[in-house]
Amino acid sequence: MTIRAESLRRELRELTVKRGRGDVPERAFQKQNEDLTVALCRQLVEDRLSAGERILAEHHVVRAHTKLAGSVLRESEQESIALLATDQRLFRLTSRHQPDEPALFAAGGRDQIAEVPRGRISGMAVRRQVRSGEILVGVAVVAAAVLFGPWLHVTGTALALLGGAGVLHGLLVPTRWAEIVGPGPGEPDFRIYALRKRSAKKLMGVLSGGGGEG
């Protein structure tokens, strides 16, 4: 691990502490946190590149993992995912963390760094899945509104509408992702989420041999 990567991790930790103390405005924190996280991912990949190998495209997303056993109103655990493609390999970095924790991609425990040679990628298959977690949370919110409606009055109605909207969204707007075809059984799944993002489209173009140099 390079000194630069550890320095970026230290900056992320310090930034999170400053946010907790109220020393950094939320908007400024979000921007700085995003910039540092992207820089860390790039550095971790650059540390693994061979001579002449270059990063051609990258795609960063954050996914929430809803925990129904916890409070409906409590923010769920997040998974930060970074995909970086070079002319030789596709790297995937993942980091599981709470919303108030930085994504450090420490390659241990819940954090992982995996790679697959470009030559083993034979294609991409777009998958769709109903957002079951979002639907269940919406149902739970509606149930809470019905049970506690007499005490909540107007708030109960608004809560029921919010829960119903969540259920409809989960049904009508399924999760879409592109699954990388190639890695064998027992190897990590390489998936591209948030397909509408420009970075996802560029990454898919690079992996399919459509360029992406610009």
Secondary structure, DSSP 4 states (H G I P E B T S, - for coil): --HHHHHHHHHHHHHHHHHHHT-S-HHHHHHHHHHHHHHHHHHHHHTTPPTT--EEEEEEEEEEE--TTS-TTSPPEEEEEEEEEESSEEEEEEEEE-TTS-----SSTT-EEEEEEGGG--EEEEEEE--HHHHHHHHHHHHHHHHHHHHHTHHHHHHHHHHHHHHHHHHHS-EEEEEEE---TTSPP-EEE-TTSHHHHHHHHHHTTS----
